[in-house]
């Protein structure tokens, strides 16, 4: 083929251009290593600097175009084509990629520039730590939180029980490859953070303390709900045949009965839980003490992203938001920190590309004949306009439901006493702090009535609901009561997030 060129000078020109291109690429590689400050890059050439690299690249390119501009363009295009073929079709190599060194160098610089003291509410975004006990049972939740976090930090946390003193090596090191393979397969933009602790509560505390760097730290903790539902295995060889595990990991199949040492089989109905009720509520209380927002995710085993978003209809999926603390109807406040946090998360979900056809429905619970709810509705609509949030505000009359609450309280006179007692004992800024005896006055009948109210106003059925999560009680003796109430409140509602927000997320100041 070379002889068909007919002229030796033409062949010499092409060969020279290819050699110059190789020299330019070598200089470019050396320049990249110099920019990346790679410790193992120690050139023996005494006159080496980034100036000599740049001069070498520029000189080679100039000589290429002086010889033949057409052949120079063709050779560069041919090199780029080869590079793309190797990048996309070539096997994974262990040569080491200069791009990783450059990314590390630049990310470190930008993390130092990301000053946490310059954080402002105008630029707030959700940065989520999702605690995963077993990824087999929460595949849908992991993909949903990936949509909810939008462009924020997303960390998958896992606590392995044990003590390093009694183990020969760190058992977590061999687990990372499987977790990263899972992240790649689900196509979610998440980091993985594993820890070893003597209890789940201590492990979550460790992750909340150490996850992230500088200004990139989780501000929201997401937990699965504590209930008696039997977990469902969403990760098996039939559904995910292409998922790659390590050589010592076996993905369970229907006929083999083998299980992965990294992703064990899901808990059976007859097996007991290793996390008790008191420890679970303590994790929620710890997160609030550490200034983190908390979300409890329930029934996301029923959530299918493909069914919700795969078939785009004219109306789009619905996202329901109930911003009132339904367990405390005396708190006439829709514009507080926690309520605004619920609304902000729903708005963030709506702004993602996959959910941009979703429609927000905001439910305003009122008592007929009262003037205060009318003022609250006007205030709420004005706030939505100022925040440029498009949502349907639906008024829900719940006199019969509230009547159960007042009957239990013995009338409004006793409620006034309770209000004064709450003020005397101290209350959060957003009005959600529960004093020790505040859980005892709510009956199951009232909470079930609230649950039925939410179900009745869920037509068409929403894709997900956002509910107000009250603050855990101060007295640990009431933890089981608190968890029982949350169970009744969210029972049979479909995919739902019970959210307690403690940080301001919106502002109308310029």
N, C-alpha and C positions, 0 to 999 in steps of 0.2 A: 504493500500500500504506500509506503514511504517513497519507493522508486517511481510511482506514478506521478509524484509531484513534478518530475521532469527537470528541476533545477536544484543543484546542490546548495546554492545560496538560500533558496526558499526553505529547504530542510534545515539548514544551519540556523536561520532566523527563528524558526518555530522551536527548535531545541533550545536555543539561547533564551527565548521568552519563558519556556517552562522552567529552566534553571533559575532565572531571575525571580519567577513566581515562588519557587521553593525557598530561595534566600529571603524573600520578603516575608513568607510565612514563618520562617525560623525567627526572624527579627520580631515579628508580631507576637509569637509565643514567648520570647524572652521579655518583651515589653509588658505583656500581661502578667507574667510571673513577678516582675518588678513591681507592678502596681498592686498585686495581691499580697506583697510582703511575705511570700512563702519562706519559712525559715530554712527549708532544705534547698532552696535555690541559691547556690554559692558559686557563681561563675569564676573561672580561673583567669579569664581575660582581664588584665590589669586596667585597661582603659574602658571597662564596661560601665556605662550609665544608661539611663533611659534616653539620654540625648543621642547616643550612638545607635540605639535601637530605632529611634524615630528617623534618624538620618539614613540608616540602612533601608528601611521600608520605603522612604520617599525616593531614594536613589534608584532602587530596583524598579519601582513603578514608572519613574521618568524614563529609564532606559528601555523598558518594555514598549512604551508608546512611541519612543523615538525610532525603534526598530520597525514596528508595524502596529499601528493603532488597531487595525481590524483583528489581527492575530492576538493582540493584547486583550481586547474585549472578549474574544472567543475563549481564550485560555482562562480568564477570570470566571466567565460563565460556566465553563466546564468544571473548574474547581468547585464552585458553589453547588453544582449539580452532584458531584461526587460527595461533597460534604453532607448534603441532604439525604442521599441514599444511605450513607453510612450511619447517619443520625437516626433515621426512621426505620431502616431495614436491617441494619447490622446487629449482631448479637451484643448482649450486655458484656462489657469488658471491665477489667480491673486495672486499666492503665492509669486511672485518675484523671479527673476533668478539671481543667483550669477554670471553667465557668463556676464551679463550686467554690474555689478559693476566692475568686473575685466577688461572688455573692456574699460570702462570709465577711470579707473585708468591708464591703459597702454597708451591709446590714449592721455590723458593729458600730460603724460611724453614725448611722441614722438612729440607732437605738440610744446612743449617747446624746444625740440632739433632741430626742423625744423626751422633753423635760416634764415630769409629772406635775411640777409646780405650775405649769402653764396650761393645765387642763381647763377647759371651759365647757359649760353646759351646752353651748351652741354646737359643739362638735362631738357631743356624746354619741357613743355607739355601743351596742351590746357586745360584751366580751365574755364568752360563756365557758364555764367549766361543767361539762356533763359527766356525772359519775356513772360508770358502767360496771355493773357486777358481772354480767356475762353478755358479750356482744351478740350471742345467738338469740337472745330474747328481746333485743331492743334495736333491731335494724331500722325499723320505721322511725323510731324516735331520733336516731342518729342522723338520718337524712333530713328529717323535719327541722332539727336544730341547725343543720347546715344552711337551710333557707332562712331561718330566723335570725341568725347571726349577721346576715348581710355581709358587710365588709369588715367585720370585727374579728377579734381573736376567738378561736374555737379550739378548746382543749378537751380531749377525751381522757378522763381520769379513771384509774382503777387501783383498788387497794387489795393487795395480797396479804393474807393473814400469816403472821409468822415473825420470828425474831432472827436477826442475822447471826446472833451469837451461837445459835444451835445449828447453823447451816454451814457447809464447807465453802460454798460460793454464793454469790448473789443470784437468786433464782429468776430475777427479772430480766437479766441481760439477754437470755435466749428467747424471751417473749416478744421483744420489740419487732423483730422481723415479721412475725405473724400479724401483729397489730397494724404495722405499716402496710402490709399486703392487703389487709381488710380495708384500710382507708383508701388505698389506690383503687380497689375494686368498686367500692361504693361511690368513688369520684367525689369525695367530700374534702373540703379544704380545712383539715384539722391537724393539730399536733397531738401526740400521744405522751402522756405523763403517767408513769407507774410508780407505785411506792409500796414499801413493805412496812407493816405496822402490826402491833399486837391487837388492835381493834379497828373496826371500820371508822369509828368516830375520830380516832387519832390519825388515821390515814387521810381522812378528808381534811382535817386541820392542817396536816403537813402540806397537802396539795394547795390549799388556799393560801398558805404562807409563801410557798416557794414557786408556784407556777408563774411563768412569764418573766419578762425582764423590763426593768425601768417603767416606762409609761404603758407598756403592753402587758397588763395583768388582768386576769378575769375579774369582772365586777358582778357577775351573776352566776349563781350555783343552781344547776338543774338536777333534780333527783327523780327517780322513778317513784311511783306512789306505793305506799305500804298497804297492801291489801292481801286477800286470800286467793287471788286469781292464780291459776297454774300457768307458769311461763310457757310460751310456745316457741319452738325452735324455728327460727327464720333463716338459719345458715346451715344448709346441707348440700351434699354433692349434686342433688337433682336440681336445686334452684340456682346454685352457684358452681357450676362445674369448672369454671376457669380460674377460680380463686387459688392462688399459689401459696402453699405453706412451706415451712422449712422441711428439711429432709427427715427430721425426727418427729414430724407432726402428721397425724393421720386424720383426715376429715371423715367423720362418721357417715356411714351409708346405711341404707335400710336393712341390708342383709348381713353386714359384717359385725355390727354391734360394737365396733371399736370406737374410741373417742379420742379427741385431741387432748394432749396434756396441757396445752395453752388455753384452748377454748373448751372447757368440759361441757358435758351434756347438761341440759337445763334441769332445774330442780323438779322432781316429781311431786305429785300432790300429797303423797304420804310422807315426804321428807320434811323435816323441820327447818325453819329459817335460822340462819346464823346471826341475823341482825334483829334485836329485840325492839319493841315499841319505844321504850324509854330512850334507847340509844339513837333511834331514828329521829325522834323529835329533838333530842339534844343536838344533833347535827344541824337542824334548822336553826335552833337558838344560837349555836356557835357562829354560824354564818352571819346572822343578823348582828351579833356582837362585833364581828370583824368588818362590819360595814358592807356586806355583800347582799345583793338582792337574791331572793330565793324563788324558785319555780318548781312545783311538783307536777309531774307529767303522769296522767292517768289514761288508760285505755288506748294507748298508742299502738298496741298490738292490733287494733281494729283499723288503724290508719293505713291507707294505701295511697302513696303519692301518685302512682300511675292512674288510679281510678279517679282521684280528685282533680288532677291537672292534665291527665292524658287526653281526655275528651273535652275540648273547650266548647262550652255552650254559651249562648248569648248572655245569660244572666251571670255566669261565673260562679265559683264556689263562694259560700258565705262564711264569714268569720265573725262570731258573736262575742261581744264584750259586755260584761256585767261589772261596771266599775264600783258599785256600792258594796260595802261590807254587809253582806246579806245576813250574817249572824248578829249584827248589831244595827237594827233598823233605826235606833235613836241617833245614830251618827249621820246627820243630814249633811253629808259632804261628798260631792262628786268631784270637786276640784281640790284634791289633796295629793300629796306626793305619790301615794300608792296607786290611786286611781289614774293619775296621769302616766304612771309607769306602765300600767296595763294598756292604756290607749297608745302609748308610744311603741310598745312592742308589736301591737296589732298593726300599727301604721308601718313599721319597719318591715314586717312580713309582707304587707301589701305592696311595698315599693320594690321588692325583689322581682326579677324578670319573670319567674315562673308563676308568681302570685299576683301579677299586675291586673288580672281580670277579676280578682276576688272583690267582693263587696263587704264593707264593714257595716255591722249593725250594732248600734249602741243602745242598750236597754236602760231606761230611766224609770225606776220604781217610785211611784207616787201614791199618796193617800188622797182619796177623793174629798174635796171640800177644804183642803189645806192650801194656804197661800204660799207657804215656804217652798213646796215642790215646784210651783210655777216660777218662783224666782230662781230656783236651782236650774230649771230647764232653760230659762233665758240666759243664765250665766254660762251654762254648758254650751249652748249653741253659739254664743258669742266667742267662747274660748276656741271652739272648733274652727270658727271663721278666722280668728287671729292666728291660729297655728296652721292654717291651710290644710286641714284634714277633712277629707271627704268621707262622711259617714252618715248612715241613716239613723236618726234618733227616734226610737220607738218608746212610747210611754206605756208603762205597765201599771195598772191599778192593782194594788195588793192589800186592800183593807182587811180582807178575811185572814190573810196570812199574818199580818201584823197584829191582828186582834189576839191571836194565840200568844204572841209575845207579851202583850200588855196584860192579858189575863194571868199569865204566869208571874209577871212582875207585881201584880196587885194594884195596877193603876199607874197613872203618870206621876202620882205623888211619890211613890217608891222609886220610880225611875229617876226623878229629880234628885232623890237622896243618893242613888247610885252614881249619878253624874258628879255630884259633889264629892263623893267618896273617891271616884276615879281621879278627880283633879287633885285631891289631897295626897293620894298615894303616888302620883306621878304618871304622866302619859307621854307617849311619843308625839313628835311634831305632827305626824299625819293622823293622830287620833286612833291608833290601832293597838296600843299597849293594853294588854289584858291583865287586870289584877287577879290575885290568886283565886278568889271565889267567883270570878266572872264566868267560868265555864259551867258552874253547877245550875244556873238558873235557866238554861236552855233545855227544852224538852226535845225528845226525838220526834214528837208529833210536829213541832214547829219546823224543825230542820227538814223533815220529809215533805212538809208543805212547800217550803222554799224550793226543794228539789223538783217537785211536781210543777211549780210555777215556771221554772227554767225549761222543763221538758215541754210544757204546753206552748211556750213562745219560741219553739225551735223549729218552725216550719217556714220555708223548706229547711231540711236538716242541714245544719252547718258542718263545714269540714273540720272545724276546731272551735272550741270555746275558751275564752279567757275569763277566769273568775278571780275574785278578790280572796287572797289568803290572809286570814287574821294572824296577828303576832302570837307565837306560842305563849302559854301561861308562864308566869314567873315561878310558880310552885311546881316542882317535878311530879308531885302526887297527882296532878291533873293532866299529865301528858297523855295518858290513855284515853281520857275523856276528850281531849282536843283532837286526837287522831280519829276517834270514833265519830266525832262531829264532822270532820273533813270527809270521812268515808260516806256518811249519809248525805252530805251536801252534794257530792260529785257522783253519786252512784247512778249507773246506767245513763250517763250523759254523753257517752261517746268520747272521742279524743278531746281532752281538756287540759288546760294549764292553770293551776292555782298559783297565783303570783303574789308575792309580797315585795314591794319596792320601797326602798328607803333612801334612794339618791334622786335628786332633781334631774330631770331629763329634758325638759322643754323650757323655753324662755321666749318672751316677746320683745326683749330689749335688743337694740341695735348696737 
